[in-house]
């Protein structure tokens, strides 16, 4: 038993010593040590270099000015090498991070696709093999419809994320009149597969007479992703509040949950493409890392803004979307 623990300890130590950051820090220490030793050596060899100059018949070859110039040039060259090493390391780490995020994205998308596909397969097999009452058949068809809608949403997110990344989506050409409360209720119904009791813990503070002129697809993606995010990252039966606040020049749609919360560092990263919280991955929370990126990109394309606030881990989060008040036709 002790031998096994010792082996594990040695493996952890080797893994730690070979970590890119540890190797990078060690190399920087070596570079600085070489620079300091070189400076001390050069200063201590001034007299020897002067004698060498006299021996070869040049009294000015190793003058004080020449020595200082040589010292400065040497320090600059070593500094350039040091800076180049740092830049190369930073870019390598960025590429490695992107690669890991993309691997995580592929894995997440595979899982997201498998769930509705498995449900669809089971539903069709049930319909084919059994003679079911009409009421049961209607329920199965309703489940199939929702699964197909989930698949369509996932594919739309992937396609739209790619288009947004290239800046080729314009939602201002797709404007129509949209009852905001009806849209929120529809999105709540779509999120039922994530939580069957969502209707009991979701409160919506929005006038039934509030009509917007905007892109239905854009608002569906923004509000749907924020609602899904609140449901996935908050405990069952915890409250979720959606409220609409009309300001002087804009109106806010606020999503507040009592979920896992965010640190200050996570609040700065949460809208990046492919970003997922390490705690969410440990808890096996479903997601692709595209939802909040799409929210920010589409909100900006509509001329709005979005931000998140959280008091810390375990204290929930509040996402706010602010759009121009000119979108409101009536409220």
N, C-alpha and C positions, 0 to 999 in steps of 0.2 A: 504494500500500500504506500509506504514512504517513497519507494523507488518510483512509483507511478506519479506521485505528487511532485517529486523532484524533476521528473521528466517534463511534466506539464509546465512547471515553473521555468525550466530552461527554454522550452519552446516559446513561452510568453516573452521571456527576456530577449530571445533571438528575434522574435517578431517585432518587439518594440525597437530593438537596435537597428533593424533593417527598414523601419518605417521611413517613408520619404522625407518627412519633416525632420526626424532625428538625424538622418544622413545629411540633409541640407544644413542644419544648424552646425553639425560637426565640421562640414566643409568650410563654412564661414569662419569658424574658430580657427581652422588651419590657415585659411587665407590671411586673417588678421595677424596670426602668430608669425607667418612668413613675412608679412609687411613690416611688423615691428622688429623682427630679427634682422631683416635686411637694412633698415634704417640704422639700428645700433651698429651693425657690422660696418656700414659705410662710414659712419661718423668715427668709429675707432680706427679705420684704415686710412684716414686723411693723411697722416704723416707718412705712411708707407707709400701711398700713391704719389705724394709729392716727391719723395726720394726716387721713385720709379721714373717720374718725369724728368728729373735732373739727369738720371743715368742715360736716358735716351736723347738728351740734349734739348729738351723743351721745358722752359721755366714757367710757361703760361698754360701748359696743357692741363694741369690740375690746380688751377688757381681757385681761391675760395668761391668766386662767382660761378666758375664752371662746376665746382662740386655741388653747390646749392642747386644749380640748374639741373644737374644730373639726378640729384635726390628728388627734386620735385617731379621731373619727368617720370622717374621710376614709380613714385607714389601714384601719379595720375594713371599710368598704365595698369598698375595693380588694381587701382580703384575701378577702372573701366572693366577689367576682368570680373571684379566682384559684382558690379552692377549688372553686367551681362548674365552672370550666374543667377542673380536674384530674379531678373526678368524672365529668364528661361524657366526657372523653377515655378514662378507664378503662372505663366502660360501653360506649363505642363499640368499644374494642379487644376487650372480651369478646364482644360480639355478632359482631364480624368474625371472631374466632377460632372461635366456634361455627358460623358460616356456612361457613367453610373446612373445618372438621371434617365437617360434614354433606355438603358436596360430595365430600370425599374418601371418606366412607362410601358414598355412592351409587355412586361410581366403583368402589370395592372390591367392593361387593355385586354389581354388574353383572358384574365379572370372575369372582367366585366362582360365580355362577350359570352363566355361559357355559361354564366348564370341564366340569362334570358333564353339562350339557345336550348339549354337543358330543360327549362320550363316549357318551352314550345314543343320540344320533342315529346315530353311526357304528356302534354295536353293532346297532341295529335294521336299518340298511341292509345290514349284512353278513349278518344272519340271513335277510333277505328275498331277497337276490339270489344267494346261493350255497347249494349243498348241502354242508353241513359234517359232518364226523364227529361222533359224539355227544360225544366227549371235548372237542372244541373248542367245541361248543355249550354244554356245561356250564360251561366257563371263561368264555364270554361272558355267560351268565346270571349267573354269580357277580359279574362286573364290573358288570353292570347293577344287581344288588342293592346293591352297595356305593355306586354312584353315586346311586341313589335314596335310600339312607340318608344320604349326604352332603347331598343336597338337603333332606331332611327336617330334618337337624340345623341347616342354615343358616336355614331358615324358622322353626324352633323358637327359635333364638337371637334372631332379630329380634322375634318375638312376645313371648318371655319378657322381653327387655330392656325392651320397652315396658310390660309389666305390672309389672315390678320398679320401673321409674321412677315408676309411680303407686302402688306399694305394695299391690298387690291379689293377690299370690301367697302362698299359705300351704302349705308342704310338710309341715308336721307332721301333716296329715290323710292323708298318702299313705305311711305307714310300712309297711315289710315287712322280712323277713329277707334279708340280702344277704351272700353270700360275697365278701369284699373282694378277695382275690387273683383270683378268677374274673372279677370286674368289671374289674380292671386288665388282665388278659390279653385280655378282649373289647375293651376300648378300644384296646389295642395293635394288635389285628387291624384295627380300624376305621381306624387311622392309617397302615396300610400304603401307601395311595396316595401319601402324602407322602414315604415312604422305604421302598423295597422291602426294604432291609437293616436295618430298624428292630429286628427280632427279635434280630439279632446284637449290636447295641450297647446294647440296653436291658436293665438288670438290675433285678429287683424283689425287695426284701427284705420279704416279708410272709408270715406263716404261712398255710398253706392251710386251717387250722381257724378262722381269724378270721372271725366272723360279726357283722355290724352290724345294728341295727334302725334304719332311716332311710328316707328317700325315695329310691327307685332313680333317678328322674328327676333329683333334685337332685344326688346323688353323681355321676351320669353327666355332668351338665353341668359340675360343678366339676372332676372329675378328667380328663374328656375335654379340656376347654379347656386345662388346665395341661400335659397330655401333648402336645397339638397345638402349644402354644406352645413347648415345649422342642424339639420336632422341627423346627419351622419356623425357629427362631432359632439353631440350632446347626449347625456344619458336618457334612457327611456323614461317617459313620464315627466321629464323636466320641461319647464315652460319655454315656449318660443314666441316672441312678440314681433309682429310686423306693424309698423305705424308709418303713416304718411304725414309729413310736416311741411306746410306751405310757408315759404319765406318771402322776402320782398322781391328778390330777383331769381330765385330758384326754388325747387321743392325737393325734399329729402325723402327717400324710402329707406327706412331703418330696419335692419334685421338684428334682433338681440336674442342670444341664447345663453344657457347656463352650462356650457360644455367644458371641454378640456382647457380652453384658454390659450393664450399665446404669450411668449416672452417678447421683450423688446426687439431682440434679434430676429425672431420669427415674423414679427409684424413688418419688418423691412423687406423680408424675402417672400412673403406669402403670395404675392401677385406675380411671381416669376414663373415662366413656363417650366413645367415638369417638377416644380418644387412641391415636396410633401414633407410634413412634419415627421421627424424621426419617431415621435411618440405615437403618431397615427399608424405608421408602418409596424411598430411593435405590437399595437393593439389590433392589427389586421383590418383596419378600417378601409373599406373599398374606396377607390379613387384613381384618377389618371394623372393628376397634377396639372390638368388643363383648365379646370373650371374657373378658378379665380383669375387666371391669366386672361381668359376669354372675357370675363366680367370687366376687368380693367380696360382691355383693348377696345371693346365695343362701347363702353361708357365714354372713353376718350373720343371715339369716332363720332359720337352723338354730341360732342361738345360739353360733356359733363365731367365729373370727377368721382372717385371712390376712395374710401379709406377705411381702416380698421382700428378699433380701440379695444384694449384688454388690460385688466389689472394684473394679469399674471396667470400662471398655470393653475388650472382648476377653477378659475373665476369667470369663465365664459368670455364671449367676444361679441362686439357690436360692429357690424358692417353697415356703412352708410353710402348710398348712391345719391349724388346730387345732380339734378338735371335742370335745364333752363325752364323757368316758369312759363315761357312762351309756348311750351308743349301743352299746357293745360287749356282745354276748350271750355270746361265747366267743372265746378266743384262745390 
